[in-house]
């Protein structure tokens, strides 16, 4: 199940790279002497971390009766295959090799900070939505 999820996640990441061609797979955008900022990798990692926050709250706090393999399939599999920290380090290497070390350091720090914010927002927004849904159901049931 995890491998199946990983295949789905990797396909989604590949699709994101094809739609927004600025990632490490977009070799044509890495010109000699300069390197494009790897926005696609950054976006994929932040979205994946946000979704991991959503998944963690949804499965641990709301849908506690979900099938046992759902969390590893979606979390480790799909989201693990979707996010790409190996490309993150490769993108930083490319920036350094193209004489952009400050951009590389900024990219490394921005990615970590943005991913932590993504997880926190995913957790907070999911709790807000689920708490509102629970409160609304209680209100309707009591009317």
N, C-alpha and C positions, 0 to 999 in steps of 0.2 A: 504494500500500500504506500509506503514511504517512497519507494522508487517510482511508482506510478505518479505520485504527487510531484516528485522532483522533475519528471519528464514534462508534466504540465507546466510547472513553474518556469523551467528553462525555455519552453516554447513561448510562454508569455513574455519572458525577458527578451528573447530574440525578436518577437513581434514589436515590442517597445523600441528596440534598436532600429528596426526597419521603418517604423512610423516616424520616429524622431531621430534621424541619422546624425548623431553627434556623439555616439558612444565609442567605446574602444573597438567595436566591430566595424566602425565606419572608417576603414583605412584610407579612403580617398580624402577625408577631412584632416588627416594628419600630414600637413604640408612639411616639406623640408625646412628645417630651421625654426619652425613654429609648431605649436600644438594647440588644437582647439580645446577649449575648456570642456571637460567630460560631463556635460549637463545630463545626458541620458542615464549614465551610471548613477549620478547623484540622485536623480529623480526616482529611479527604480529602487534604490536602497531606502530612501525616505518613505516612499509609498509602501514598500514591503514591511518596514518597521512599524508604520502606522497600522497596517493590517494585522501585524503580529499583536499589537496592543489590543485591537478589537477582538481578535480571536481569543486571546488569553482571558479577557473579561467575560466574553460570551460563553465560552466553554467552562470556565471555572466558577462563574457566579450565577449564570442564568440557565444554561442548557446542561445541567450536571448529569442528566441521564443520556447524553449523546453517546454513540458507540465509542468504545475504548480506543479504536484506531483512528478516529476522526482527527484528534489533536495532532498525532505524529504525521498523519497524511497531509493535513493542511499546513501545519506549522513547519515541521522539519522538511516535509516533501515539497509542497507547492511554494510556500514562502521562502524556504531555503533554496529552492531551485530558481526562484524569481530574483531574489536579492543576489548581489554579485560582488562580494568583497574581494574576490581574487581580481576582478577587473578594476576594482577601486585601487588596489596597489599597483597594478600594471599601468593604469592611467597616470598615477603619480610618477612612476618610473619614466613614462614617456615625456611628461612635462619636464622632469629633471634633465633627461637626455637632450631635450630641445632648449636647454639653457633658460628654463623657467622655474628655478628652485623655489622662489617665493610663492609662485602660483601653486606649485605642488604642495607646499606646506599648508597654504591657505585651504586648498582643496581637501587635504587630509583632515584638518581641523574642522572645516565646515561640514564635511560628511558626518563625522562622529557627532558633532553638536546637533545637526539637523536630524539625524537618526534618533538620538535620544529624545528630542522634542517630538518627533513623529510617534514614538512609542507612548510617550506621556499623553499626547493628544488623543491617540487611539483609545487608551485606557479611559481617560476622562470623558471623552465624548460618548463612548459606549456605555459607561456607567450612567451618564446623564440621560441618554436615550432609554436605557433599560429601566432606570428608576422612574422616569416619566411614564413609561408604558405600564409599569407595575402600579403606580399611583392612579393612573387613568382607569385601569381595570378594576381596582378596588373601589374607585368612585362610582363607576358604572354599575358594579355589582351591588353597591349599597343603596342605589337610588330606587 
